[in-house]
Amino acid sequence: MPSTYKEKLLKEIDEFPDHMIPKVYKLVHILRAELMQRAQESRTRGSLKGIWKGSQIDETLLIEARKSLFPYE
């Protein structure tokens, strides 16, 4: 019967010397926290609706931006 990844990880951790276990724990903890955070962020998609509500945009800024992006117009 093949080992699961969890069993493989536990075996790898068991092979570390005892004095290195705190460092291994810290690495695993940080890695897990980062991966879990990214997984949660990727599931929720934010909305930009209302982001510019109440803002006033100067027409000259819009013209300058258009010229810098599309100089051939």
Backbone torsions as a table, in degrees:
resi	resn	phi	psi	omega
1	MET	NA	124.7	-177.5
2	PRO	-70.6	148.6	179.0
3	SER	-74.5	150.4	174.2
4	THR	-82.3	165.6	178.4
5	TYR	-62.4	-35.5	178.8
6	LYS	-62.7	-43.5	177.9
7	GLU	-63.3	-39.6	178.5
8	LYS	-64.2	-42.4	178.0
9	LEU	-62.4	-44.9	179.3
10	LEU	-61.4	-38.7	178.0
11	LYS	-64.3	-43.8	178.2
12	GLU	-60.6	-43.7	-179.3
13	ILE	-64.7	-39.2	178.8
14	ASP	-61.4	-24.9	-178.0
15	GLU	-83.2	-8.4	176.3
16	PHE	-75.2	146.0	174.2
17	PRO	-65.8	149.1	-176.0
18	ASP	-55.9	-36.1	-177.7
19	HIS	-70.1	-14.6	179.2
20	MET	-97.3	-8.3	-177.1
21	ILE	-58.2	-40.9	178.5
22	PRO	-60.1	-37.1	178.3
23	LYS	-69.5	-40.3	178.2
24	VAL	-63.8	-42.4	178.5
25	TYR	-60.2	-45.7	-179.1
26	LYS	-60.6	-43.1	178.2
27	LEU	-61.9	-47.2	-179.0
28	VAL	-64.1	-41.7	179.8
29	HIS	-61.8	-47.5	179.9
30	ILE	-64.5	-44.3	179.5
31	LEU	-60.6	-46.0	179.7
32	ARG	-63.0	-44.5	-179.3
33	ALA	-62.0	-43.7	179.6
34	GLU	-65.2	-44.9	-178.6
35	LEU	-67.2	-39.6	179.7
36	MET	-67.1	-40.1	179.4
37	GLN	-63.7	-44.5	179.4
38	ARG	-65.7	-37.1	178.6
39	ALA	-64.7	-39.4	178.8
40	GLN	-69.5	-40.1	-179.7
41	GLU	-65.5	-36.1	-176.5
42	SER	-73.0	-20.1	179.8
43	ARG	-80.4	-31.3	-176.5
44	THR	-101.9	124.1	179.8
45	ARG	-106.5	122.6	-178.6
46	GLY	-78.1	165.4	179.5
47	SER	-112.2	143.2	175.9
48	LEU	-96.0	3.7	-178.5
49	LYS	-59.0	126.2	176.8
50	GLY	83.8	5.9	-176.5
51	ILE	-65.0	-31.9	-178.4
52	TRP	-101.0	8.4	-177.2
53	LYS	-56.1	125.8	178.1
54	GLY	82.6	-4.6	179.9
55	SER	-82.9	147.5	176.8
56	GLN	-115.7	128.0	-178.8
57	ILE	-109.2	126.1	178.9
58	ASP	-71.5	128.9	-177.2
59	GLU	-59.6	-33.5	-179.8
60	THR	-65.9	-36.1	177.1
61	LEU	-64.5	-38.9	178.5
62	LEU	-64.9	-42.0	179.1
63	ILE	-65.1	-43.8	178.7
64	GLU	-61.9	-43.0	179.9
65	ALA	-63.8	-42.4	179.8
66	ARG	-63.0	-41.4	179.1
67	LYS	-64.3	-38.0	-179.1
68	SER	-71.8	-31.0	179.6
69	LEU	-85.0	-34.3	-176.1
70	PHE	-128.3	71.3	-175.2
71	PRO	-66.2	-17.8	-177.6
72	TYR	-81.1	-9.1	-179.8
73	GLU	-81.5	NA	NA
